[in-house]
Amino acid sequence: MKPLTIQQIATIEIPVTDIPRAVSWYEQILEMIVLHQSEEAAMLTFTHGEGPSFYLVKTKHEKRIYFMNSFTGVRHSMIDLFVKDLKNFHQYLSEHAVTVSDIQILADPDLGGFSFEDVDGNVFGVTNIKPHQTKKETSL
């Protein structure tokens, strides 16, 4: 056995400008629950399913979590969230005035993804491709 075996991602740290405003957004839009909150930070977790916690950290820095693909010019998230029903989640976010990209269908049957922004401009991806799904299973 290796002395250092990473088992999973525990926490994703996200820069925000206003903790109460960000917490409210994550509770209302992503249905997360607060585990801890202070003036400078908040720890939230998803109410459905498993996964890492989100640690919202107050900052004055303007840099947000995303990057541009140098070859395609496409803006990518560093974090993809999984949902079973991609189209309904896209519609839900749109109805709640969340900035969303178009859905990109990658393979049959209707597997794909899109991105959205939180209240501070951090970019998240959304996919209906299950984590650990093999290439053969996705027809990619």
MARFI-437739 format. One record per residue: residue in one letter; x, y, z of N, C-alpha, C, CB in turn. Coordinates in steps of 0.05 Angstrom, whole numbers, padded with zeros to 5 digits, always signed. Last residue first. Glycine has a CB too. Layout:
aXYZXYZXYZXYZ...
//
This chain:
l-00369+00164-00534-00352+00187-00542-00329+00177-00559-00342+00202-00518s-00406+00130-00511-00404+00131-00540-00388+00154-00550-00432+00132-00553t-00407+00121-00457-00416+00147-00466-00417+00149-00497-00399+00168-00455e-00387+00069-00451-00414+00075-00441-00425+00101-00452-00415+00075-00411k-00335+00075-00470-00353+00057-00484-00382+00063-00476-00347+00027-00478k-00313+00107-00430-00315+00117-00458-00335+00100-00473-00287+00116-00472t-00350+00100-00368-00328+00094-00387-00334+00106-00414-00324+00064-00389q-00361+00141-00313-00373+00128-00336-00351+00124-00357-00397+00145-00348h-00342+00170-00271-00330+00144-00275-00344+00128-00297-00332+00128-00249p-00402+00207-00265-00374+00204-00258-00365+00174-00261-00368+00214-00228k-00445+00209-00322-00440+00200-00295-00410+00199-00289-00452+00172-00290i-00464+00264-00355-00447+00241-00358-00438+00233-00330-00422+00246-00377n-00490+00311-00353-00506+00287-00346-00490+00262-00352-00532+00288-00361t-00460+00370-00324-00460+00348-00343-00480+00326-00334-00432+00336-00347v-00439+00436-00318-00460+00416-00311-00460+00395-00332-00488+00430-00308g-00389+00478-00290-00400+00462-00312-00421+00444-00301-00377+00446-00325f-00385+00545-00267-00388+00517-00261-00399+00503-00286-00408+00512-00237v-00350+00604-00253-00362+00587-00273-00362+00558-00264-00347+00590-00300n-00363+00662-00216-00349+00637-00217-00364+00618-00236-00346+00623-00189g-00394+00708-00209-00381+00703-00235-00363+00679-00236-00365+00727-00242d-00422+00712-00163-00396+00726-00164-00381+00722-00191-00379+00718-00142v-00466+00680-00168-00471+00708-00163-00445+00725-00165-00483+00712-00136d-00442+00633-00219-00454+00640-00193-00457+00670-00191-00438+00628-00169e-00458+00612-00285-00443+00629-00267-00458+00632-00240-00438+00657-00279f-00453+00551-00323-00468+00573-00311-00450+00588-00292-00493+00563-00296s-00451+00508-00381-00439+00521-00358-00457+00543-00348-00411+00534-00366f-00466+00440-00401-00467+00469-00404-00454+00481-00381-00497+00479-00408g-00468+00376-00435-00465+00394-00413-00468+00423-00421-00438+00390-00401g-00485+00307-00450-00471+00332-00456-00468+00349-00431-00486+00348-00476l-00524+00259-00483-00504+00265-00463-00490+00291-00470-00484+00241-00460d-00565+00238-00516-00568+00265-00505-00548+00270-00481-00596+00269-00495p-00541+00177-00515-00567+00190-00519-00568+00216-00503-00589+00171-00510d-00494+00207-00560-00520+00196-00556-00520+00180-00530-00529+00178-00579a-00456+00266-00542-00458+00238-00552-00487+00229-00547-00438+00220-00538l-00458+00320-00530-00432+00308-00538-00435+00280-00550-00415+00306-00513i-00490+00381-00534-00494+00352-00535-00469+00339-00546-00519+00344-00551q-00490+00436-00496-00473+00423-00517-00477+00393-00514-00443+00430-00514i-00534+00488-00483-00527+00460-00478-00512+00449-00502-00553+00443-00473d-00507+00554-00475-00523+00535-00489-00515+00507-00481-00521+00539-00520s-00496+00579-00407-00489+00575-00435-00509+00557-00449-00460+00564-00438v-00529+00625-00362-00522+00597-00371-00513+00598-00400-00547+00579-00368t-00540+00663-00306-00527+00663-00332-00518+00635-00339-00503+00683-00332v-00603+00659-00275-00575+00651-00274-00564+00652-00303-00571+00622-00261a-00658+00668-00268-00641+00690-00277-00611+00684-00273-00648+00715-00262h-00688+00623-00261-00679+00637-00236-00658+00658-00243-00668+00617-00216e-00694+00602-00311-00718+00614-00298-00711+00629-00272-00738+00592-00291s-00643+00580-00317-00652+00602-00334-00675+00617-00321-00659+00593-00362l-00646+00537-00280-00627+00559-00276-00635+00584-00292-00598+00550-00284y-00687+00507-00306-00690+00516-00278-00671+00540-00273-00684+00493-00258q-00663+00494-00355-00687+00511-00354-00691+00523-00327-00712+00494-00362h-00621+00462-00336-00615+00485-00352-00639+00505-00351-00608+00478-00381f-00651+00421-00314-00634+00437-00296-00627+00463-00310-00609+00422-00288n-00676+00400-00360-00692+00411-00339-00676+00429-00320-00706+00390-00323k-00630+00381-00388-00648+00402-00400-00665+00415-00379-00666+00389-00421l-00607+00342-00354-00592+00365-00362-00611+00388-00372-00573+00358-00385d-00620+00302-00306-00636+00315-00327-00624+00342-00334-00665+00318-00317k-00580+00288-00270-00591+00267-00287-00605+00280-00311-00610+00249-00272v-00518+00323-00260-00548+00322-00257-00558+00300-00276-00561+00350-00264f-00457+00342-00231-00472+00321-00245-00502+00324-00239-00463+00293-00236l-00412+00395-00245-00432+00383-00228-00448+00363-00244-00450+00405-00215d-00344+00408-00252-00368+00400-00265-00387+00387-00245-00362+00381-00289i-00296+00458-00247-00313+00440-00231-00338+00434-00248-00322+00453-00204m-00273+00494-00276-00254+00475-00264-00270+00454-00249-00235+00490-00245s-00300+00511-00341-00301+00511-00311-00279+00492-00302-00329+00502-00301h-00279+00548-00398-00283+00523-00384-00284+00527-00354-00261+00503-00391r-00294+00582-00456-00290+00585-00428-00297+00559-00414-00306+00609-00416v-00262+00574-00519-00285+00567-00501-00276+00570-00472-00294+00538-00506g-00222+00579-00554-00233+00603-00544-00257+00599-00526-00242+00621-00567t-00194+00535-00573-00221+00539-00582-00234+00565-00574-00238+00516-00572f-00142+00541-00552-00145+00532-00580-00173+00537-00590-00139+00502-00581s-00143+00558-00500-00126+00572-00519-00131+00565-00548-00097+00568-00513n-00198+00563-00461-00184+00544-00478-00169+00559-00499-00203+00523-00490m-00196+00599-00401-00202+00599-00429-00185+00578-00444-00197+00628-00441f-00224+00581-00337-00201+00587-00354-00211+00586-00383-00178+00566-00350y-00247+00597-00270-00251+00587-00297-00226+00592-00313-00276+00601-00311i-00261+00628-00215-00253+00601-00223-00264+00593-00251-00262+00581-00202r-00232+00696-00216-00253+00676-00211-00245+00649-00222-00280+00685-00223k-00203+00754-00189-00199+00729-00205-00220+00709-00196-00171+00718-00200e-00206+00797-00156-00226+00795-00177-00224+00769-00193-00224+00819-00195h-00201+00800-00085-00189+00794-00111-00211+00789-00131-00170+00769-00108k-00225+00803-00038-00228+00827-00054-00215+00822-00082-00214+00851-00041t-00264+00749-00010-00239+00760-00020-00245+00786-00036-00225+00740-00038k-00288+00696+00029-00291+00724+00022-00264+00735+00013-00301+00741+00046v-00302+00632+00007-00282+00649+00020-00284+00677+00010-00253+00638+00016l-00337+00574+00015-00338+00601+00004-00320+00619+00020-00368+00612+00003y-00328+00511+00001-00319+00530+00022-00318+00557+00009-00291+00521+00033f-00369+00456-00009-00360+00482-00021-00352+00500+00002-00382+00495-00039s-00351+00387-00003-00364+00411+00007-00354+00435-00009-00358+00415+00037p-00358+00334-00053-00343+00352-00036-00360+00375-00025-00319+00364-00051g-00409+00283-00046-00390+00299-00060-00376+00318-00041-00403+00315-00083e-00475+00255-00055-00450+00258-00041-00431+00276-00058-00436+00231-00037g-00546+00272-00052-00522+00259-00062-00497+00264-00045-00517+00268-00090h-00572+00334-00034-00577+00309-00048-00551+00297-00058-00596+00313-00072t-00551+00378-00010-00572+00363+00005-00578+00336-00008-00597+00380+00006f-00482+00394-00008-00506+00388-00023-00525+00372-00006-00499+00373-00049t-00455+00443+00037-00455+00417+00026-00481+00413+00011-00452+00395+00047l-00410+00496+00057-00436+00486+00049-00433+00458+00037-00449+00505+00028m-00380+00543+00098-00378+00515+00088-00406+00505+00082-00363+00497+00108a-00355+00609+00091-00378+00591+00097-00373+00564+00084-00405+00603+00086a-00322+00669+00115-00323+00643+00101-00349+00628+00108-00299+00626+00107e-00323+00717+00144-00302+00713+00123-00305+00688+00107-00276+00713+00136e-00362+00714+00182-00361+00738+00165-00343+00734+00141-00353+00762+00181s-00385+00645+00177-00374+00668+00192-00374+00692+00173-00345+00662+00203q-00416+00582+00181-00415+00608+00168-00403+00629+00188-00443+00617+00159h-00426+00514+00165-00413+00534+00182-00413+00560+00167-00384+00525+00190l-00462+00487+00133-00450+00472+00156-00437+00491+00176-00429+00452+00146v-00519+00500+00096-00496+00512+00110-00487+00494+00133-00502+00541+00119i-00537+00465+00037-00542+00472+00065-00516+00482+00078-00554+00448+00080m-00562+00479-00030-00541+00471-00011-00549+00479+00017-00513+00482-00019e-00592+00491-00076-00604+00476-00054-00583+00464-00035-00622+00454-00065l-00575+00526-00115-00564+00498-00115-00574+00481-00093-00534+00500-00114i-00608+00571-00102-00605+00561-00129-00595+00532-00130-00586+00579-00145q-00609+00578-00045-00633+00581-00062-00630+00567-00089-00640+00610-00066e-00556+00569-00027-00579+00556-00014-00603+00555-00033-00586+00570+00012y-00527+00603-00061-00521+00574-00062-00544+00558-00048-00495+00568-00048w-00549+00653-00046-00551+00644-00073-00547+00614-00075-00530+00658-00091s-00536+00656+00009-00564+00657+00001-00567+00646-00028-00575+00686+00002v-00480+00657+00004-00493+00635+00018-00522+00634+00010-00491+00639+00049a-00473+00707-00022-00465+00682-00035-00479+00658-00022-00435+00678-00034r-00492+00743+00017-00505+00742-00010-00498+00716-00024-00495+00766-00027p-00457+00731+00061-00486+00727+00063-00500+00726+00036-00499+00750+00079i-00405+00743+00035-00412+00716+00045-00443+00713+00048-00400+00712+00073d-00383+00772-00021-00401+00778+00001-00412+00751+00011-00425+00797-00008t-00348+00753-00059-00344+00780-00049-00361+00786-00025-00351+00800-00071v-00312+00690-00064-00336+00706-00065-00331+00734-00053-00360+00692-00050p-00279+00632-00088-00277+00660-00080-00304+00675-00084-00255+00674-00097i-00282+00568-00061-00293+00586-00081-00291+00615-00072-00322+00578-00087e-00255+00504-00055-00255+00531-00044-00262+00551-00067-00227+00539-00032i-00280+00442-00042-00273+00460-00064-00276+00488-00053-00291+00455-00089t-00261+00384-00007-00272+00411-00007-00263+00426-00031-00263+00426+00019a-00247+00330-00020-00262+00336+00004-00276+00363+00003-00243+00336+00028i-00242+00280-00067-00240+00309-00063-00258+00316-00039-00249+00325-00089q-00212+00218-00044-00233+00234-00057-00227+00263-00053-00261+00227-00045q-00165+00191-00030-00190+00176-00034-00212+00192-00048-00200+00166-00008i-00097+00183-00040-00119+00202-00040-00144+00187-00047-00114+00226-00060t-00049+00156-00003-00070+00148-00021-00093+00168-00019-00080+00119-00015l+00014+00148+00015-00005+00170+00010-00025+00162-00011+00010+00196+00001p+00040+00099+00018+00036+00114+00043+00016+00137+00039+00063+00125+00052k+00011+00044-00016+00025+00069-00017+00020+00085+00008+00017+00085-00043m+00017-00024+00000+00000+00000+00000+00018+00025+00000-00019+00000+00024
//
